[in-house]
Amino acid sequence: MLIDRLLEVTVESLDTALAAERGGADRIEVCAELTHGGVTPPAAALRKIHDELEIPVFAIIRPRAGNFVYSDAEFQVMLRSIDTVRDLSLEGVALGILRDDCTIDIERTRELVDAARPLEVTFHRAFDSTPDFLRALDDVLRTGATRILTSGGAKGAPEGAAALRQLVHAAGDRIMVVPGAGLHSGNIAQVAAETRANEFHSGLGTVLPYGSTNLAKFESEIHSMKRVLHSLNYTSATKQQPT
């Protein structure tokens, strides 16, 4: 069975969002302060981007940079941010909360997922800080999230490809595992072949510095990544056996 492989691109501004759409991105994730890992962007920026784009728009829900263990006050900020994103009619959010021992905070994450409905929810790369990926996969499933964004615990998806393949296989059709970090047109084919994933995430930080104004290069690289993904032909991840 042929797979329609999707590419999600992280952006900080309307200009980069429009360039991503022109390049063929299937979905964008809007973040502020990408150089610090991304935090929740202002509502005005989200509204403008969502109004101007035709493709789905997700927003990161992250009250600050740093670790993913949040205080009660920070958790309330996350809930208010979700209310804002839902009111703006975006298509989804990316979020993640861990306990002090770096395991998934199932209860509070589930509360955020419930608050976000009917939006889609990606559990972001907080996942990579967990000590046991298979346990974390089951924990995220219990929260009701629809995707997991992960590099397989490595610096980037290319280095974490073996762990990502195991996660894709373990997830089956229960949840989407999305390889992300370090992806570009020169390595996405190898990562796709090794992981058997159907969706991929890139901020292009290894190609262009965050905040770059070279929109033509940004758009061209996304176009190249999409062309590579369209050229690939493999069967559904749920049919694969790990090697």
C-alpha positions as CSV (number, residue, x, y, z in Angstrom):
1,M,0.0,0.0,0.0
2,L,1.4,3.4,-1.0
3,I,1.8,5.9,1.8
4,D,1.0,9.7,1.6
5,R,4.0,10.9,3.6
6,L,3.5,14.3,5.3
7,L,5.9,17.0,6.3
8,E,5.4,19.3,9.2
9,V,7.6,22.4,9.4
10,T,8.3,24.6,12.4
11,V,8.0,28.4,11.9
12,E,8.3,31.6,13.9
13,S,6.7,34.2,11.7
14,L,4.0,34.7,9.0
15,D,6.7,35.1,6.3
16,T,8.3,31.7,7.1
17,A,4.8,30.1,7.4
18,L,3.9,31.4,3.9
19,A,7.2,30.2,2.6
20,A,6.7,26.8,4.1
21,E,3.2,26.5,2.5
22,R,4.6,27.6,-0.9
23,G,7.3,24.9,-0.5
24,G,4.7,22.2,-0.1
25,A,4.6,21.7,3.7
26,D,1.6,19.8,4.8
27,R,1.3,21.3,8.2
28,I,3.1,23.9,10.3
29,E,3.9,24.2,14.0
30,V,4.2,27.8,15.2
31,C,6.7,28.6,18.0
32,A,8.3,31.6,19.5
33,E,11.9,31.7,20.6
34,L,13.0,28.7,18.5
35,T,16.6,29.3,19.5
36,H,15.5,28.3,23.0
37,G,13.6,25.3,21.9
38,G,10.3,27.0,21.3
39,V,7.6,28.6,23.5
40,T,4.0,29.5,23.1
41,P,3.6,32.3,20.5
42,P,1.5,35.4,21.0
43,A,-2.2,35.0,20.1
44,A,-2.0,37.8,17.5
45,A,0.7,36.0,15.6
46,L,-1.3,32.8,15.7
47,R,-4.4,34.5,14.4
48,K,-2.6,36.1,11.5
49,I,-0.9,33.0,10.4
50,H,-4.0,30.9,10.7
51,D,-6.0,33.5,8.7
52,E,-3.4,33.6,5.9
53,L,-2.6,29.9,5.4
54,E,-4.6,27.1,3.8
55,I,-2.7,24.2,5.5
56,P,-3.3,23.1,9.1
57,V,-1.7,25.2,11.8
58,F,-0.5,23.8,15.2
59,A,0.8,25.9,18.1
60,I,3.3,24.8,20.7
61,I,2.0,25.0,24.3
62,R,5.1,25.6,26.3
63,P,5.1,28.4,29.0
64,R,8.9,28.7,29.2
65,A,12.2,27.2,27.9
66,G,14.1,24.6,30.0
67,N,12.8,21.4,31.4
68,F,9.3,20.0,31.1
69,V,8.4,19.7,34.8
70,Y,5.9,22.5,35.4
71,S,4.6,24.2,38.5
72,D,0.9,24.5,39.2
73,A,1.0,28.1,38.0
74,E,2.7,27.2,34.8
75,F,0.1,24.4,34.2
76,Q,-2.6,27.0,34.5
77,V,-0.8,29.1,31.9
78,M,-0.8,26.1,29.6
79,L,-4.6,25.6,30.1
80,R,-5.2,29.3,29.2
81,S,-3.0,29.1,26.2
82,I,-5.0,26.0,25.0
83,D,-8.2,28.0,25.4
84,T,-6.8,30.7,23.2
85,V,-5.6,28.3,20.5
86,R,-9.0,26.5,20.5
87,D,-10.8,29.8,20.3
88,L,-8.7,30.8,17.3
89,S,-9.8,27.6,15.5
90,L,-6.3,26.2,14.9
91,E,-6.1,22.6,14.0
92,G,-3.8,21.4,16.8
93,V,-1.3,21.9,19.6
94,A,2.0,20.4,20.6
95,L,2.7,19.9,24.3
96,G,4.2,17.7,26.9
97,I,4.6,17.5,30.7
98,L,6.9,15.2,32.7
99,R,7.1,14.3,36.3
100,D,10.2,14.9,38.5
101,D,11.6,11.5,37.5
102,C,11.2,12.4,33.8
103,T,8.3,9.9,33.2
104,I,5.2,11.2,31.4
105,D,2.8,13.1,33.7
106,I,-0.2,11.2,32.4
107,E,-2.9,12.9,34.5
108,R,-1.9,16.5,33.8
109,T,-1.2,15.8,30.1
110,R,-4.6,14.1,29.8
111,E,-6.2,17.2,31.3
112,L,-4.5,19.3,28.7
113,V,-5.6,17.0,25.9
114,D,-9.2,17.0,27.1
115,A,-9.1,20.8,27.3
116,A,-7.8,21.0,23.7
117,R,-10.6,18.9,22.2
118,P,-11.5,18.7,19.3
119,L,-8.0,19.9,18.4
120,E,-5.3,17.3,17.6
121,V,-2.5,17.0,20.1
122,T,1.1,16.1,19.5
123,F,3.2,15.1,22.5
124,H,6.4,16.9,21.7
125,R,10.1,16.2,22.2
126,A,9.7,16.1,26.0
127,F,9.3,12.5,25.1
128,D,13.0,12.2,24.4
129,S,13.8,13.0,28.0
130,T,12.0,10.0,29.3
131,P,14.0,7.0,30.6
132,D,12.0,4.2,28.9
133,F,10.6,4.9,25.5
134,L,8.3,1.9,25.2
135,R,6.8,2.7,28.6
136,A,6.5,6.4,27.6
137,L,4.7,5.4,24.4
138,D,2.1,3.5,26.4
139,D,1.8,6.5,28.8
140,V,1.2,9.0,26.0
141,L,-1.4,6.7,24.6
142,R,-3.2,6.9,27.9
143,T,-3.3,10.7,27.6
144,G,-5.3,10.6,24.4
145,A,-2.7,12.5,22.3
146,T,-2.7,11.7,18.6
147,R,1.0,12.0,17.8
148,I,4.5,11.8,19.4
149,L,7.2,14.0,18.0
150,T,10.6,12.4,18.8
151,S,14.2,12.1,17.7
152,G,14.4,8.7,19.3
153,G,16.4,10.2,22.2
154,A,19.2,11.3,20.0
155,K,20.5,14.7,18.9
156,G,18.5,14.3,15.7
157,A,16.3,11.8,13.9
158,P,19.1,10.4,11.7
159,E,21.1,9.4,14.8
160,G,18.0,8.0,16.5
161,A,16.6,6.1,13.5
162,A,16.9,2.6,15.1
163,A,15.0,3.7,18.2
164,L,12.4,5.5,16.0
165,R,11.8,2.3,14.0
166,Q,11.1,0.4,17.2
167,L,8.7,3.1,18.3
168,V,6.9,3.2,14.9
169,H,6.5,-0.6,15.0
170,A,5.3,-0.6,18.7
171,A,2.9,2.2,18.0
172,G,1.3,0.5,15.0
173,D,-1.9,2.2,14.1
174,R,-2.6,3.3,17.7
175,I,-0.7,6.6,17.5
176,M,1.4,8.5,14.9
177,V,5.2,8.6,15.7
178,V,6.7,11.6,13.9
179,P,10.5,11.7,13.6
180,G,11.9,15.2,14.0
181,A,15.1,17.1,14.5
182,G,18.0,17.4,12.1
183,L,16.0,16.5,9.0
184,H,16.7,18.0,5.6
185,S,16.6,17.0,2.0
186,G,19.9,15.2,2.2
187,N,18.9,12.7,4.9
188,I,15.1,12.5,5.0
189,A,15.1,9.6,2.5
190,Q,17.4,7.5,4.7
191,V,15.4,8.3,7.8
192,A,12.1,7.5,6.1
193,A,13.5,4.2,4.9
194,E,14.9,3.2,8.2
195,T,12.0,4.3,10.4
196,R,9.0,3.5,8.2
197,A,7.3,6.6,9.5
198,N,4.6,8.3,7.6
199,E,5.0,11.8,9.0
200,F,8.1,13.9,9.5
201,H,8.9,17.2,11.3
202,S,11.7,19.7,10.5
203,G,12.6,23.2,11.6
204,L,15.5,23.3,9.0
205,G,17.8,24.5,11.8
206,T,20.6,22.5,10.3
207,V,20.1,24.2,6.9
208,L,19.3,27.7,7.9
209,P,19.8,29.5,11.3
210,Y,16.5,30.2,13.1
211,G,15.4,33.7,12.3
212,S,17.1,33.7,8.8
213,T,15.5,36.0,6.3
214,N,16.5,33.8,3.3
215,L,13.0,32.8,2.6
216,A,13.8,31.6,-0.9
217,K,16.3,29.0,0.5
218,F,13.8,28.0,3.2
219,E,11.0,27.4,0.6
220,S,13.4,25.6,-1.8
221,E,14.6,23.2,0.9
222,I,11.0,22.3,1.9
223,H,10.2,21.7,-1.7
224,S,13.2,19.4,-2.0
225,M,12.2,17.5,1.1
226,K,8.7,17.0,-0.2
227,R,10.0,15.9,-3.6
228,V,12.2,13.3,-1.8
229,L,9.2,12.0,0.2
230,H,7.0,11.8,-2.9
231,S,9.7,9.7,-4.6
232,L,9.8,7.1,-1.9
233,N,7.7,3.9,-2.0
234,Y,7.3,1.7,1.0
235,T,4.4,-0.1,2.7
236,S,2.5,0.9,5.7
237,A,4.5,0.9,9.0
238,T,2.0,-1.4,10.5
239,K,2.9,-4.1,8.0
240,Q,6.6,-3.9,8.8
241,Q,8.6,-6.1,11.1
242,P,11.6,-4.6,13.0
243,T,15.1,-5.6,12.0
